[in-house]
Amino acid sequence: MKALTVFPSIFKGEHIRHIHVVEVLTGQNITVEFDRPAPLQIDGETIPGVSSCRAAAHSQIPAKT
C-alpha cells in the first residue's frame, strides 16, 4: 500500500525521495532476470515470455558546430 501513496510523485521524478519504498540503483549496464517468464512492455508493445532484459546507458556527444 505504501507504493500507491508514492505513485503520483513518479510523474514529477520525486519518487526517489521515498527511500522506504523506492530503491535506486545505478550502473552503465543493467540485466534484470525474472524467476519465470513474464510479459515485457516497450513503447506500448508487449513481448510475451521474457525471462531477462538488458539495458545499457550511452552518452551522446554533441556534434561540433
Protein Blocks (a to p, Z undefined) as FASTA:
>chain_A
ZZmmmmmmmmnopmmmmmmlbccdddfbdcdddfbdcdddeehiacehiabdcddddddd
dddZZ
